[in-house]
């Protein structure tokens, strides 16, 4: 999994796999889900991230 933030575009992208993106859907305004050919989620794109997230450049990772 990779998390990328493009400050210039103000887009946060969470890449869940390296699979080819076959389809993208804007499920809610500003939230785009990318799907592979089998319908599995490949990535999550958050547009206008600085307006929709408190700290788009801060990432916490937790294993329980």
PyMOL CGO cylinders between C-alpha atoms (Angstrom):
from pymol import cmd
from pymol.cgo import CYLINDER

trace = [
    CYLINDER, 0.00, 0.00, 0.00, 1.22, 3.50, -0.84, 0.3, 1, 1, 1, 1, 1, 1,
    CYLINDER, 1.22, 3.50, -0.84, -0.09, 6.89, 0.22, 0.3, 1, 1, 1, 1, 1, 1,
    CYLINDER, -0.09, 6.89, 0.22, 0.75, 9.86, -2.01, 0.3, 1, 1, 1, 1, 1, 1,
    CYLINDER, 0.75, 9.86, -2.01, -0.14, 13.52, -1.57, 0.3, 1, 1, 1, 1, 1, 1,
    CYLINDER, -0.14, 13.52, -1.57, 0.23, 15.95, -4.45, 0.3, 1, 1, 1, 1, 1, 1,
    CYLINDER, 0.23, 15.95, -4.45, 0.32, 19.36, -2.81, 0.3, 1, 1, 1, 1, 1, 1,
    CYLINDER, 0.32, 19.36, -2.81, 0.05, 21.27, -6.09, 0.3, 1, 1, 1, 1, 1, 1,
    CYLINDER, 0.05, 21.27, -6.09, -3.09, 19.38, -7.17, 0.3, 1, 1, 1, 1, 1, 1,
    CYLINDER, -3.09, 19.38, -7.17, -4.27, 18.96, -3.54, 0.3, 1, 1, 1, 1, 1, 1,
    CYLINDER, -4.27, 18.96, -3.54, -5.00, 15.29, -4.13, 0.3, 1, 1, 1, 1, 1, 1,
    CYLINDER, -5.00, 15.29, -4.13, -4.41, 12.42, -1.71, 0.3, 1, 1, 1, 1, 1, 1,
    CYLINDER, -4.41, 12.42, -1.71, -4.15, 8.96, -3.29, 0.3, 1, 1, 1, 1, 1, 1,
    CYLINDER, -4.15, 8.96, -3.29, -4.17, 5.70, -1.37, 0.3, 1, 1, 1, 1, 1, 1,
    CYLINDER, -4.17, 5.70, -1.37, -2.91, 2.92, -3.64, 0.3, 1, 1, 1, 1, 1, 1,
    CYLINDER, -2.91, 2.92, -3.64, -4.02, -0.47, -2.38, 0.3, 1, 1, 1, 1, 1, 1,
    CYLINDER, -4.02, -0.47, -2.38, -2.48, -2.64, -5.09, 0.3, 1, 1, 1, 1, 1, 1,
    CYLINDER, -2.48, -2.64, -5.09, -0.45, -2.49, -8.30, 0.3, 1, 1, 1, 1, 1, 1,
    CYLINDER, -0.45, -2.49, -8.30, -3.31, -3.97, -10.35, 0.3, 1, 1, 1, 1, 1, 1,
    CYLINDER, -3.31, -3.97, -10.35, -4.35, -2.25, -13.55, 0.3, 1, 1, 1, 1, 1, 1,
    CYLINDER, -4.35, -2.25, -13.55, -7.14, 0.27, -13.13, 0.3, 1, 1, 1, 1, 1, 1,
    CYLINDER, -7.14, 0.27, -13.13, -10.07, -0.72, -15.33, 0.3, 1, 1, 1, 1, 1, 1,
    CYLINDER, -10.07, -0.72, -15.33, -12.72, 1.67, -14.02, 0.3, 1, 1, 1, 1, 1, 1,
    CYLINDER, -12.72, 1.67, -14.02, -13.04, 4.71, -11.77, 0.3, 1, 1, 1, 1, 1, 1,
    CYLINDER, -13.04, 4.71, -11.77, -16.18, 5.97, -10.07, 0.3, 1, 1, 1, 1, 1, 1,
    CYLINDER, -16.18, 5.97, -10.07, -16.76, 9.13, -8.07, 0.3, 1, 1, 1, 1, 1, 1,
    CYLINDER, -16.76, 9.13, -8.07, -18.79, 7.49, -5.30, 0.3, 1, 1, 1, 1, 1, 1,
    CYLINDER, -18.79, 7.49, -5.30, -19.30, 10.77, -3.46, 0.3, 1, 1, 1, 1, 1, 1,
    CYLINDER, -19.30, 10.77, -3.46, -18.29, 14.27, -4.45, 0.3, 1, 1, 1, 1, 1, 1,
    CYLINDER, -18.29, 14.27, -4.45, -14.50, 14.42, -4.28, 0.3, 1, 1, 1, 1, 1, 1,
    CYLINDER, -14.50, 14.42, -4.28, -13.96, 10.70, -3.54, 0.3, 1, 1, 1, 1, 1, 1,
    CYLINDER, -13.96, 10.70, -3.54, -12.91, 8.55, -6.49, 0.3, 1, 1, 1, 1, 1, 1,
    CYLINDER, -12.91, 8.55, -6.49, -12.57, 4.78, -6.23, 0.3, 1, 1, 1, 1, 1, 1,
    CYLINDER, -12.57, 4.78, -6.23, -10.41, 2.93, -8.77, 0.3, 1, 1, 1, 1, 1, 1,
    CYLINDER, -10.41, 2.93, -8.77, -11.28, -0.70, -9.58, 0.3, 1, 1, 1, 1, 1, 1,
    CYLINDER, -11.28, -0.70, -9.58, -9.37, -3.52, -11.28, 0.3, 1, 1, 1, 1, 1, 1,
    CYLINDER, -9.37, -3.52, -11.28, -10.95, -5.65, -14.03, 0.3, 1, 1, 1, 1, 1, 1,
    CYLINDER, -10.95, -5.65, -14.03, -12.40, -8.00, -11.36, 0.3, 1, 1, 1, 1, 1, 1,
    CYLINDER, -12.40, -8.00, -11.36, -14.13, -5.18, -9.48, 0.3, 1, 1, 1, 1, 1, 1,
    CYLINDER, -14.13, -5.18, -9.48, -11.68, -5.02, -6.57, 0.3, 1, 1, 1, 1, 1, 1,
    CYLINDER, -11.68, -5.02, -6.57, -10.67, -1.60, -5.24, 0.3, 1, 1, 1, 1, 1, 1,
    CYLINDER, -10.67, -1.60, -5.24, -7.19, -0.62, -6.40, 0.3, 1, 1, 1, 1, 1, 1,
    CYLINDER, -7.19, -0.62, -6.40, -7.06, 2.90, -5.02, 0.3, 1, 1, 1, 1, 1, 1,
    CYLINDER, -7.06, 2.90, -5.02, -8.88, 5.76, -3.34, 0.3, 1, 1, 1, 1, 1, 1,
    CYLINDER, -8.88, 5.76, -3.34, -8.43, 9.34, -4.53, 0.3, 1, 1, 1, 1, 1, 1,
    CYLINDER, -8.43, 9.34, -4.53, -9.48, 12.28, -2.36, 0.3, 1, 1, 1, 1, 1, 1,
    CYLINDER, -9.48, 12.28, -2.36, -9.82, 15.54, -4.27, 0.3, 1, 1, 1, 1, 1, 1,
    CYLINDER, -9.82, 15.54, -4.27, -9.36, 18.89, -2.51, 0.3, 1, 1, 1, 1, 1, 1,
    CYLINDER, -9.36, 18.89, -2.51, -7.68, 16.93, 0.27, 0.3, 1, 1, 1, 1, 1, 1,
    CYLINDER, -7.68, 16.93, 0.27, -6.68, 19.94, 2.37, 0.3, 1, 1, 1, 1, 1, 1,
    CYLINDER, -6.68, 19.94, 2.37, -10.34, 21.00, 2.54, 0.3, 1, 1, 1, 1, 1, 1,
    CYLINDER, -10.34, 21.00, 2.54, -11.66, 17.50, 3.32, 0.3, 1, 1, 1, 1, 1, 1,
    CYLINDER, -11.66, 17.50, 3.32, -9.00, 16.19, 5.71, 0.3, 1, 1, 1, 1, 1, 1,
    CYLINDER, -9.00, 16.19, 5.71, -7.58, 17.82, 8.84, 0.3, 1, 1, 1, 1, 1, 1,
    CYLINDER, -7.58, 17.82, 8.84, -3.94, 16.99, 7.91, 0.3, 1, 1, 1, 1, 1, 1,
    CYLINDER, -3.94, 16.99, 7.91, -3.54, 15.44, 4.45, 0.3, 1, 1, 1, 1, 1, 1,
    CYLINDER, -3.54, 15.44, 4.45, 0.25, 15.18, 4.88, 0.3, 1, 1, 1, 1, 1, 1,
    CYLINDER, 0.25, 15.18, 4.88, 0.09, 13.22, 8.14, 0.3, 1, 1, 1, 1, 1, 1,
    CYLINDER, 0.09, 13.22, 8.14, -0.20, 9.44, 7.97, 0.3, 1, 1, 1, 1, 1, 1,
    CYLINDER, -0.20, 9.44, 7.97, -0.57, 7.09, 10.92, 0.3, 1, 1, 1, 1, 1, 1,
    CYLINDER, -0.57, 7.09, 10.92, -0.16, 3.34, 10.57, 0.3, 1, 1, 1, 1, 1, 1,
    CYLINDER, -0.16, 3.34, 10.57, -1.42, 0.94, 13.21, 0.3, 1, 1, 1, 1, 1, 1,
    CYLINDER, -1.42, 0.94, 13.21, -1.18, -2.81, 13.54, 0.3, 1, 1, 1, 1, 1, 1,
    CYLINDER, -1.18, -2.81, 13.54, -3.33, -4.44, 16.20, 0.3, 1, 1, 1, 1, 1, 1,
]
cmd.load_cgo(trace, "trace")
